[in-house]
Amino acid sequence: MSNGGKGVSNDTPLTEKVRATAQVSKQIGVSTTTFERANNH
């Protein structure tokens, strides 16, 4: 039971970490695009 609980505990933070990383990457991508557009004009 300990291992099962541990597995569930580890799954949740990992999913949240992946989501957070994807969100940050998205934000960086948008910021970079906006910056490049401003630079081109």
N, C-alpha and C positions, 0 to 999 in steps of 0.2 A: 504493500500500500504506500510505503514511503516513496518508492521509485515512481509509482504512478502519479502521486501528488507532485513530486518534483518535476516530472515531465510536463505536467499541465502548467506548473508555475513557470517553467523555462519557455514554454511555447508563447505565452502571452507577451512577455517583454520583447521577445524576438520579433513577433508580429508588429508590435508598437514601434520597435526600432526601425524595422523595414519601412513602415508607413511614414515615420518621421523623416527618414533619409530620402524617401521618394518626394515628400513634400518640400524638403529643403532643396533638392535637386531641381524641382519644378520652379521654385521661387528664384533660384540662381539663374536658371535658363531664361526666365521672363526678364529678370533684371539685366542680364547680358544682352538680350535682344533689344531691350529699350535703350540701353546705353549705346549699342552699335548704331541704332537708328538715329539717335540724337547726334552721334559723332559724324555720321554720313551727311546729315543736313547741317 
